Amino acid sequence: MLPALHCPAVHTAESLAREISQWRADGHTIGFVPTMGALHEGHIALVLKAMEVCDRVVVSIFVNPTQFAAHEDLGTYPRTLEADSALLAAAGCHLLYAPSVEEVYPDGFATTVSVEGPAIGLESDARPHFFAGVASVVARLFGQVRPDIAVFGEKDYQQLMVVRRMVSDLALPVTVLGVETKREADGLALSSRNVYLSPAERMRAGRLNVILRDLAHALEDGEPAARALEHARILAASVFDAVDYIEVRDADRLEIVGEGPLARPARVLAAVRVGKTRLIDNVPANPARRG
């Protein structure tokens, strides 16, 4: 049996800089996909998009400790570097950057990025530490990779909006692209945490996207947001072990929309718990689709 292919990899910022400098000297544009590993088809879709728009693509794998609270799953978060490298090689990725914690946060590191705007509410209500950790590590990785284009998934829609806001506010020379969520046959968004679901939990998890789609369709048909949300929340509470939130927000700025019919493009976002697993998802709702 042939040995599995592996993506060329570097583990230090110094080695990464040498590769990037050579690519720049050769006139190449650089795409970047930051990940925490445990890669699946959703991640590979981001890599393929980056390859479509750039000459060279770097994927980082770094389980970022600053976005986990003490009670969260940092220690048990899946780490599958060998399998991830093989997936990236099969996709044609040019370089894997897999730094240590010390390489990203060296001794004496003392700077974080404070975020508001689209970071307020939703995920921040349950995880108030989260987006400062995300913004800080993404800014740090942007500085190390120096990409022209960075690609993020729409599954983490609030994260995408936070990164876009940070890039705009700090005038970072990076274009941020979003890629539509990849899903299982029943609509469940692909996620590294789906492996935690038991078979019975997995069946219930598939209902999340159905509930969100139905809510989005009701909004697009002109139903007042308050009434449509109430119905969706009652249904979700009957299916899942806990509902952290189901909300309708403005699609561009994540501002709260009014209680009446939609007047502008929106995003329906949710976080629920199935057993011990927390799942997030979102779908668009566009009043322009009416009629």
Salt bridges, closest charged atoms under 4 A:
GLU14 OE2 - ARG18 NH1 3.58
GLU52 OE2 - LYS49 NZ 3.37
ASP55 OD2 - HIS28 ND1 4.00
GLU72 OE2 - ARG127 NE 2.78
GLU72 OE1 - HIS129 NE2 3.14
ASP73 OD1 - ARG193 NH2 3.12
GLU82 OE1 - HIS6 NE2 2.90
GLU123 OE1 - ARG278 NH1 2.76
ASP148 OD2 - ARG24 NH1 2.80
GLU154 OE1 - ARG267 NH2 2.96
ASP156 OD1 - LYS155 NZ 3.81
ASP169 OD1 - ARG165 NH2 2.94
ASP186 OD2 - ARG202 NH1 2.77
GLU220 OE2 - ARG289 NH1 2.71
GLU223 OE2 - ARG227 NE 3.53
ASP241 OD2 - ARG204 NH2 3.11
ASP244 OD2 - ARG273 NH2 3.16
ASP244 OD2 - ARG278 NE 2.72
GLU247 OE1 - ARG233 NH2 3.34
ASP250 OD1 - ARG264 NE 2.60
GLU255 OE2 - ARG253 NE 3.19
ASP281 OD2 - ARG183 NH1 2.81
